[in-house]
Amino acid sequence: MAGIPFYFTNQFVWISISVGIVYFLVGRLMMNHPPSDINGLAGYRTTRSMKKQETWDFAQVEAGKKMSRFGKIGFLIGLISLVIPLSDPWDFYLGMIWVLASCSLLIYSVEKSLKQKFGK
């Protein structure tokens, strides 16, 4: 689009910044106000985290910390990508790769922490 700066049309910028903000805010919420009871609706819910109340409590805070960290990283990546012009459709694909990778890494790292603290 002629006349519009590339960063307004770069989907990677907006995906990483918006997902980063959401991750950060939800992570802070989970750290400061985690769901108290094991439930199937809210919080970090996996088989390992829902085994007992102790694993549930640990998983909520741990997931909040890691999610907040991923949010900061995503926001920073978005800001850095403001100066890197990407062409369509690569900007969208990279944004989706970031979202999927960060979700996968979040689950992997929280499950690893749960396994280290509570065993199998």
C-alpha positions as CSV (number, residue, x, y, z in Angstrom):
1,M,0.0,0.0,0.0
2,A,1.5,3.3,-1.1
3,G,2.0,6.0,1.5
4,I,1.3,3.7,4.5
5,P,4.4,2.9,6.6
6,F,5.2,-0.8,6.5
7,Y,4.9,-1.3,10.2
8,F,1.1,-0.5,10.1
9,T,0.6,-3.4,7.6
10,N,3.2,-5.8,9.1
11,Q,1.1,-8.5,10.7
12,F,4.0,-9.9,12.6
13,V,4.5,-6.7,14.5
14,W,0.9,-6.6,15.6
15,I,0.6,-10.3,16.3
16,S,3.7,-10.4,18.5
17,I,2.9,-7.1,20.3
18,S,-0.8,-8.0,21.0
19,V,-0.1,-11.6,22.0
20,G,2.8,-10.4,24.1
21,I,0.6,-7.9,26.0
22,V,-2.1,-10.6,26.5
23,Y,0.5,-13.1,27.8
24,F,2.0,-10.6,30.1
25,L,-1.4,-9.5,31.6
26,V,-2.7,-13.0,32.0
27,G,0.6,-14.2,33.4
28,R,0.5,-11.4,36.0
29,L,-3.1,-12.2,36.9
30,M,-2.2,-15.9,37.3
31,M,0.8,-15.1,39.5
32,N,-1.1,-12.7,41.7
33,H,-4.6,-14.2,41.7
34,P,-4.3,-17.9,40.7
35,P,-7.4,-20.1,40.6
36,S,-7.6,-21.6,44.1
37,D,-9.5,-24.8,43.4
38,I,-8.8,-27.5,40.8
39,N,-11.3,-26.9,38.0
40,G,-11.8,-27.6,34.3
41,L,-12.5,-24.0,33.3
42,A,-9.8,-21.6,34.5
43,G,-6.1,-21.8,35.0
44,Y,-3.2,-24.0,33.7
45,R,-5.0,-27.3,33.3
46,T,-3.1,-30.5,32.4
47,T,-3.2,-34.0,33.8
48,R,-0.1,-33.4,35.9
49,S,-1.2,-30.0,37.2
50,M,-4.6,-31.4,38.3
51,K,-3.4,-34.4,40.2
52,K,-3.6,-32.8,43.6
53,Q,-4.0,-29.4,45.2
54,E,-0.3,-28.9,45.7
55,T,0.6,-29.5,42.1
56,W,-2.3,-27.3,41.0
57,D,-1.1,-24.4,43.2
58,F,2.4,-24.7,42.0
59,A,1.4,-24.9,38.3
60,Q,-0.7,-21.8,38.4
61,V,2.1,-19.6,39.8
62,E,4.8,-21.2,37.6
63,A,2.6,-20.9,34.5
64,G,2.0,-17.2,35.4
65,K,5.7,-16.5,35.8
66,K,6.6,-18.1,32.5
67,M,3.6,-16.6,30.6
68,S,4.6,-13.2,31.8
69,R,8.2,-13.8,30.7
70,F,7.0,-14.9,27.2
71,G,4.8,-11.9,27.1
72,K,7.8,-9.6,27.6
73,I,9.7,-11.5,24.9
74,G,6.8,-11.3,22.4
75,F,6.4,-7.6,23.0
76,L,10.1,-7.0,22.6
77,I,10.2,-9.1,19.4
78,G,7.3,-7.0,18.1
79,L,9.1,-3.8,18.8
80,I,12.3,-5.0,17.1
81,S,10.3,-6.2,14.1
82,L,9.1,-2.6,13.6
83,V,12.4,-1.9,11.9
84,I,12.5,-5.1,9.8
85,P,10.2,-5.0,6.8
86,L,8.7,-8.4,6.0
87,S,6.7,-9.2,2.9
88,D,3.3,-10.8,2.7
89,P,2.5,-13.6,3.7
90,W,5.7,-14.1,5.7
91,D,4.8,-11.6,8.3
92,F,1.6,-13.5,9.1
93,Y,3.3,-16.9,9.0
94,L,6.1,-15.7,11.4
95,G,3.4,-14.4,13.7
96,M,1.6,-17.7,13.8
97,I,4.9,-19.6,14.3
98,W,5.7,-17.3,17.3
99,V,2.3,-17.9,18.8
100,L,2.5,-21.7,18.4
101,A,6.1,-21.9,19.6
102,S,5.5,-19.8,22.7
103,C,2.4,-21.9,23.6
104,S,4.4,-25.1,23.1
105,L,7.4,-23.8,25.1
106,L,5.1,-22.6,27.9
107,I,3.5,-26.0,28.3
108,Y,6.8,-27.8,28.0
109,S,8.6,-25.7,30.5
110,V,5.7,-25.8,33.1
111,E,5.4,-29.5,32.7
112,K,9.2,-29.9,33.1
113,S,9.0,-27.8,36.3
114,L,6.2,-29.9,37.7
115,K,8.1,-33.1,36.9
116,Q,11.2,-31.8,38.6
117,K,9.4,-30.7,41.7
118,F,6.8,-33.5,42.1
119,G,8.3,-36.4,40.1
120,K,6.3,-38.5,37.7
